[in-house]
């Protein structure tokens, strides 16, 4: 039981910081009359709408960048496929040349 009390005493100085961080990041609450609260709510709604519009723009930009990345990856994959085919052809030619050289040496002697 004493361990809980010690932990609680150690955590109490940080509670205010945690609570202040956990409160909404938009307009701070003010203690006002009912009309003041309505203005506060309208201001918070406007801020949320602005933030969501900004997020929509950011998502559009990210989608365009992702499209460019996908196109670039497809182009790189096509280039690698061509290089792979070329390398495979060179390997087949090299093996055929080596086999014919070996056959030439073996039958010549």
N, C-alpha and C positions, 0 to 999 in steps of 0.2 A: 504494500500500500504506500509506503514511503517513496518508492520509485516513481509512482504516478504523480505524487505531489511534487517531487523534484523536477520531473519532466514538465509538469504544468507550469511551475514557476519559471523554468527556462524558456518556455514557449510564449508566455504572456507578453513580453516586450515586442514580439513580432506579429501579434494578432492584428494590431492596427494597420501595419504595413500590408498584411495579406488582405484585409478587408478593403483597404483603399485600392489595391490592385484589382480585386474582384468586382468592384463596382463598374457600371457601364463606362466605356471609354468615350462616349459621346457627351452631350451636355450634362453638366453636373446638376444634381437635383438641388432645387432651392425651395425653401419653405416659404410659400406664398399663399395667397388666397386662391379660391377656386378658379378665377379668371387667369391668374398667373400660372396655374398648373396647366390650364388649357393651352396657353401660349407656349409653355415648356414642351408639352406633348406635340404641338404642331411643329415646333422647332426640331424636336427629335425625329419626327416623321420626315421632315424635309432633309435632315442630315442622312437618315437611312436611305431615302430615295436617291440622294446624291451619291452615296457610297455604293449602292447597288448599280447605278448607271455607270460609275467608274469601273466597278467589277466587270460589268458586261463588256465594256470597251477593252479591258485587259484580257478577258477571255477571247475576244475576237482577235486581238493581236497575237496571243499565244497560239490560237488555232491556225493563223496564217503562217507563223513561224514553224509550227509542227508540219504543216503541209509542205513547206519548203524543205524541211529535213527529210520527210518521207520521199519527196521527189529526188533529192540528192542521194539518198540511200539506194533508191531503185536504180539510178544511173550508175552508182558505184558498183552495185551488184551486177549490172549488165556488163560493165567494163571488166570486172573480175571473171565473169563467165567467159568472155572472149579471150582473156589472157589464159585462163585455165585450158580452154580448148587448144589454143596455140601451143601451150607448154606440153599438153598431151600428145599433139601431133609431132612436136620435136622429139619427144621421148620415144615414140614409135619409130620415127626415122632413125634415131640414134641406135636403138636396139636392132633394127633391121640392118643397118650399116655394120654394126659390131658382129652380128651373126653371119653376115655375108663375108666379112673379113676373116672371121674364125674358120668358116667353111673353106675359104680360099687357101688359107694357110694349111689346114689339115689335109686337103686333097692335093695340094701342090707337092707335098713332100712324099 
